[in-house]
Amino acid sequence: MPPSTPSLRHQVIALYKELLYLGREYPLGYDYFRPRLHKAFMSKAGETDEDKIRKGISQGEYVKKEIEMLYYLKRYRTLRKRYDADA
């Protein structure tokens, strides 16, 4: 194994944990989110090319940002409803 592979492995595991944490509040539920996340990561489990692993990590980071934005939008809409109801 190349020397950078363990660091890539740690990055992948950290990304998986972050996505699992974010999935707790997923609109369709954690029971919907977790199996799909696991399936997505397991489909790439045998990958050994470092460039493809890095590309997968960047794609996972993009998905993480999308999920965060989904939550911010949900919170914004909730606050907006509350304040518009008071007016």
PAZAPA-4460 file (N, C-alpha, C; in steps of 0.05 Angstrom, whole numbers, plus 32768, in hexadecimal, padded with zeros to 4 digits):
% residues 87
    n_x    n_y    n_z   ca_x   ca_y   ca_z    c_x    c_y    c_z   seq   type   mol
   8011   7FE8   8000   8000   8000   8000   8011   8019   8000     1      M     A
   800A   802D   7FF1   8018   8046   7FF1   8015   8054   800C     2      P     A
   8028   8065   8014   8027   8072   802E   800F   8083   8033     3      P     A
   8004   808F   801E   7FED   80A2   8021   7FD3   8093   8025     4      S     A
   7FD2   8079   8020   7FB9   806A   8021   7FAD   806B   803D     5      T     A
   7FBC   8068   8053   7FAF   806A   806D   7FA2   8085   8072     6      P     A
   7FAE   809B   8069   7FA2   80B5   806D   7F88   80B7   805D     7      S     A
   7F88   80AC   8045   7F6F   80AC   8035   7F5A   809B   8043     8      L     A
   7F62   8085   804E   7F4F   8074   805D   7F42   8084   8074     9      R     A
   7F53   8093   8083   7F48   80A2   8099   7F36   80B8   808F    10      H     A
   7F3C   80C4   8078   7F2A   80D8   806D   7F0F   80CD   8065    11      Q     A
   7F10   80B5   8059   7EF7   80A8   8051   7EE6   80A1   806A    12      V     A
   7EF3   8096   807E   7EE4   808F   8096   7ED8   80A8   80A4    13      I     A
   7EE8   80BE   80A5   7EDE   80D7   80B1   7EC7   80E2   80A1    14      A     A
   7EC8   80E0   8087   7EB2   80EA   8076   7E99   80D9   807A    15      L     A
   7E9D   80BF   807D   7E86   80AD   8082   7E79   80B4   809C    16      Y     A
   7E89   80B8   80B1   7E7E   80BF   80CB   7E6F   80DA   80CA    17      K     A
   7E7B   80ED   80BC   7E6D   8108   80BA   7E53   8105   80AC    18      E     A
   7E52   80F6   8096   7E39   80F3   8087   7E25   80E4   8098    19      L     A
   7E2D   80D0   80A7   7E1B   80C2   80B9   7E0F   80D5   80CD    20      L     A
   7E20   80E6   80D8   7E16   80FA   80EC   7E02   810D   80DF    21      Y     A
   7E08   8116   80C7   7DF5   8128   80B9   7DDB   811A   80B2    22      L     A
   7DDD   8100   80AE   7DC5   80F1   80A5   7DB0   80EE   80BB    23      G     A
   7DB7   80F4   80D4   7DA4   80F1   80E9   7D8B   8102   80E5    24      R     A
   7D8E   8119   80D9   7D78   812C   80D5   7D6E   812C   80B8    25      E     A
   7D75   8118   80A8   7D6D   8117   808C   7D4F   8116   808A    26      Y     A
   7D43   8125   8078   7D26   8127   8076   7D17   810C   8073    27      P     A
   7D23   80F9   8065   7D16   80E0   8061   7D1C   80CC   8078    28      L     A
   7D2C   80D5   808A   7D32   80C4   80A2   7D4D   80B7   80A0    29      G     A
   7D58   80B1   80B8   7D72   80A4   80BA   7D71   8088   80AF    30      Y     A
   7D5A   807A   80B2   7D58   805F   80A8   7D58   805E   808A    31      D     A
   7D52   8074   807D   7D54   8076   8060   7D70   807D   8058    32      Y     A
   7D7D   808F   8067   7D97   809B   8060   7DAE   8087   8064    33      F     A
   7DAE   8079   807B   7DC5   8069   8082   7DCB   8052   806F    34      R     A
   7DB7   8042   8067   7DBD   802C   8054   7DC8   8036   8039    35      P     A
   7DBD   804C   8030   7DC6   8057   8017   7DE3   8062   8018    36      R     A
   7DE9   806E   802F   7E05   8078   8033   7E18   8060   8034    37      L     A
   7E10   804B   8043   7E21   8034   8045   7E25   8026   802A    38      H     A
   7E10   8024   801B   7E12   8018   8000   7E24   8028   7FEE    39      K     A
   7E23   8043   7FEF   7E34   8054   7FDF   7E51   8050   7FE6    40      A     A
   7E57   804F   8000   7E73   804B   8008   7E7D   802F   8001    41      F     A
   7E6C   801B   8005   7E74   8000   8000   7E78   7FFA   7FE2    42      M     A
   7E6A   8009   7FD1   7E6E   8005   7FB4   7E8A   800E   7FAB    43      S     A
   7E97   801E   7FBB   7EB2   8028   7FB5   7EC7   801C   7FC7    44      K     A
   7EC0   8008   7FD8   7ED2   7FFE   7FED   7EEB   7FF1   7FE1    45      A     A
   7EEA   7FE5   7FCA   7F00   7FD7   7FBF   7F13   7FE9   7FAF    46      G     A
   7F0D   8002   7FAE   7F1D   8015   7F9D   7F39   8018   7FA8    47      E     A
   7F4D   8016   7F97   7F69   8018   7F9F   7F77   8030   7F92    48      T     A
   7F6C   803B   7F7D   7F79   8051   7F6F   7F75   806A   7F80    49      D     A
   7F8B   8077   7F88   7F89   808E   7F9A   7F7B   80A5   7F8E    50      E     A
   7F7E   80AA   7F74   7F70   80C0   7F67   7F51   80BC   7F68    51      D     A
   7F49   80A3   7F64   7F2C   809D   7F65   7F22   80A0   7F81    52      K     A
   7F32   8099   7F95   7F2A   809C   7FB1   7F27   80B9   7FB8    53      I     A
   7F3B   80C9   7FAF   7F39   80E6   7FB4   7F21   80F2   7FA6    54      R     A
   7F1B   80E9   7F8F   7F03   80F3   7F80   7EEA   80EC   7F90    55      K     A
   7EE9   80D3   7F9A   7ED2   80CB   7FAA   7ECF   80DB   7FC4    56      G     A
   7EE6   80E2   7FD0   7EE5   80F3   7FE8   7EDA   810E   7FE2    57      I     A
   7EE3   811A   7FCC   7ED9   8134   7FC4   7EBB   8133   7FBD    58      S     A
   7EB2   811D   7FB1   7E96   811A   7FAC   7E86   8118   7FC6    59      Q     A
   7E91   8109   7FD9   7E84   8107   7FF3   7E83   8122   8002    60      G     A
   7E98   8132   7FFF   7E97   814C   800B   7E82   815E   7FFE    61      E     A
   7E7E   815B   7FE4   7E69   816A   7FD6   7E4D   8161   7FE1    62      Y     A
   7E49   8147   7FE4   7E30   813D   7FEF   7E2B   8148   800B    63      V     A
   7E41   8149   801B   7E3F   8153   8036   7E35   8170   8036    64      K     A
   7E41   8180   8024   7E39   819C   8022   7E1C   819F   8019    65      K     A
   7E13   818D   8007   7DF8   818E   7FFE   7DE4   8188   8014    66      E     A
   7DEB   8174   8025   7DDA   816D   803C   7DD9   8184   8050    67      I     A
   7DF0   8190   8055   7DF0   81A7   8067   7DDE   81BD   805D    68      E     A
   7DE0   81C3   8043   7DCF   81D8   8037   7DB2   81D1   8039    69      M     A
   7DAB   81B7   8036   7D90   81AE   8039   7D85   81B5   8055    70      L     A
   7D96   81B0   8069   7D8E   81B6   8085   7D8C   81D4   808A    71      Y     A
   7D9E   81E4   807E   7D9C   8201   8081   7D83   820B   8075    72      Y     A
   7D7C   8201   805D   7D64   8209   8050   7D4B   8202   8060    73      L     A
   7D4B   81EA   806B   7D35   81E1   807C   7D32   81F3   8094    74      K     A
   7D48   81FA   80A1   7D47   820C   80B8   7D3E   8228   80B0    75      R     A
   7D47   8232   809A   7D3F   824C   8090   7D21   824D   808B    76      Y     A
   7D17   8238   807E   7CFA   8238   8078   7CE9   8236   8092    77      R     A
   7CF3   8227   80A6   7CE5   8225   80BF   7CE4   8240   80CD    78      T     A
   7CFB   824E   80CE   7CFC   8268   80DB   7CEB   827C   80CC    79      L     A
   7CEB   827B   80B2   7CDC   828D   80A2   7CBE   828A   80A7    80      R     A
   7CB5   8270   80A9   7C99   826B   80AF   7C91   8277   80CA    81      K     A
   7CA2   8274   80DE   7C9D   827E   80F9   7C9A   829C   80F9    82      R     A
   7CAC   82AA   80EB   7CAC   82C7   80EC   7C96   82D2   80DA    83      Y     A
   7C8F   82C5   80C4   7C79   82CE   80B3   7C5F   82CA   80C0    84      D     A
   7C5C   82B5   80D1   7C43   82B0   80DF   7C3E   82C6   80F4    85      A     A
   7C53   82D1   80FF   7C50   82E6   8113   7C48   8301   8107    86      D     A
   7C4F   8305   80EE   7C4A   831F   80E1   7C2D   8323   80DB    87      A     A
***
